[in-house]
Amino acid sequence: MPSPAPAPESPPPVRVLLVEDDELMRRSFTVALERYGYRVTAAADGLTGLESFRDGDGFDLLILDVMLPGLDGIGLCRRVRETSLVPVLMMSARGDGLDVVAGLEAGADDYVVKPVDTYVLVARIRSLLRRAAYAPAPGGEPAAGQADVLTFGDLTIDTGGMEVSLSGTPVALTPTELKLLLEFAAHPGIVLERHTLLRNVWEYGWDGDSRVVDLAVQRLRKKLGRERIETVRGFGYKLRR
């Protein structure tokens, strides 16, 4: 009698680094995320969080509170971005938007405002992880009539290998920046409205904060050249052919 086929191995748990100075919130978030199957490493201040990030065996996602003792969340995000493209979700307790803009400028992919519902937090996490795992359709072959390598002047986008180069030099993009660029590249010369980009890139099912789009476009311009993505005032953005 043939032996039964071995059960498929389950994927390893997603590793999350949570940096939050409020002890009650830190414990609450940790318990909630672990219930969803995430493996959480928690830190109470920015410097400890940075040390955990550097000493860890690799995190899949970072959740950083803005207001942290020692090294704040914005400074921590900048330090992380010096060496890593790991997805970063910022948490802010302020409603005036200053922390939001500063966090996105520092390289964060998205943000939530505290107090945040667990379901909303997990939805944002899942969206970020999907962007990080973004890949072509199974099989790795481009669809009929589509190029696997797109060229816009000196900008080259390898949609199969998920690699971007400018004048032959590789350009490092975060998962959010890469998916945003791919969205533009799929519609060259066509104006994409902010709410369309929020839906297709950030997966917002509602009209979210368009600042995440504006700041991500600014970061793309810094890496690819300001003239690459044109602003169409009152409408949105388009990639120049």
C-alpha positions, 0 to 999 in steps of 0.5 A: 500500500503506497504511503500517503503523500506528505502534507504541504508545508505551511508558509512561515509566519509573517514577521512583524516588528512593532515599535510602540512606547505605550505599554498597554497599546503595545501589548494590545496590538501584539496580542491582536496581531498574534491572533491573526497568525503574525509573529510579533517582536515588540520594542518600546522605543526607537533605539531599541526598535532599530537595534531589533531591526538590525539584529533580527533575522529579517522582518516582513513588515514594520509598524512604527509609532511616530512619537517615540522616546529617544529616536522617534518613528520618523527618524527610525523610518529614515534609518531603516530606509538607508539599508532596507525596502521593507514595508513600513506602516506608521501610526500617528495619534495626531490629526493635523497631518504633520506626522502623516506627511513627515512619515511618508516623506521619510519613506513609509508606505502607509499610515493609520491614525490611533486609535485604530480598529484591529480590522483596519490595522490588519487590512492595511498590513495585508495590503502592504504585504500584497504589494511586497509580494507583487509579481507577474501572473503565474508562469512568468510569461508576459501576456500576448502582445505585451512586452516583458521589458518596458522602456520610456527613454532612459527608464527601463522596467523589467516587469518579469524580474521586477527590476527598474533601471535608469540609464542602465543603473539599477534603481531601488524602489520600495514595494509601494513605489514599484507598484505605483510605477507599474500602474503608471507604466501600464497606462503611459500618457494617460492621466490617472486620478488620485482615487484610482491610484489609491484603489489600485495601488493602496487597495483603499475601498474608499476615497482615502487620504490622497497625500499618500499618493502625492508623497509617493509620487514625490519619492519616485520623482527623486529617484527617477527624475522630476520630469518623468511623472507629470502633474495634471492639476485638478486631475492627477498624474501621468507617466510621460511616454 
